[in-house]
Amino acid sequence: MVGGVIVVGVFAVALFSAIDDFLLNRQLITMLVADPYETDRFARLLAPSLEHPFGTDEQGRDIFARTLYGTRTSVVVGLAAVGFASAVGIVIGSVTAYYGDPIDMIGMRAMDVLLSFPSILLAIALMAILGRGLENVIFAIAIVYVPTFARITRSEVLSEKSEQYVGAARAMGYPDTNIVSREILPNSLTPIIVQFTFSMATAIIAEAALSFLGLGVSPIHPTWGIMLSGARQYITSAWWYSIFPGLAIMVTVLGFNLLGDSLRDALDPQQQRDAEGRM
């Protein structure tokens, strides 16, 4: 429940910032808190107060408003990157597992090549090639997570394709695409759903890391990673500048991890049987 509440809250804040920015021209956030893009040279590095609950940055911008708006970037990047990675990984894992060698060998060796690189280094290399931008960040993070979903899907499809219902579908003359998409994949989704939740958490961290290193989205957009990057030189004199974006990342990632743990416990019948046996 805690994880679910945090995740719902994060999505609600992201939806609020999207509607307010694109449809209302930031009128709501300005009325409630402050304009996250408005600078004020007379309000530089102010400590948290009633007027500025999270303080201000070196340009006098309200950190609370920028933290709220930064939620949208993290959610969009996480959803798009993990969604793309899961779709591609499911296709690769299903095809390689169902048809076997030599397709299986070629596909899995390609995934092994991607897995041989540390994920953050691979993302940095891709961003160095592609350049900054929201679409490029999504693509770079998605490529990093494709092998994970491909291997999970392959493992599940290998287990399911030997079941009797698959043999019955073949005997009835079902085409391979229908057997995989309508018979095998629906019975293989549990670990994929759980992995999707965990990957959302790590994708948010990856986006923040790339933005922190200056390789993420454009610096004009408020993101948690860019805020942490700007707070480095003020970490001793303006503690609030770095702590609140960092807490936002921590709470969001904690929420997705708690939700993933709960989904794994709820969707894994073997664990439920083991727990009931111990009781």
Summary of the structure (lengths in Angstrom):
residues: 279
radius of gyration: 22.3
end to end distance: 23.1
largest distance: 77.2
contacts: 941
relative contact order: 0.14
helix: 76%
strand: 1%
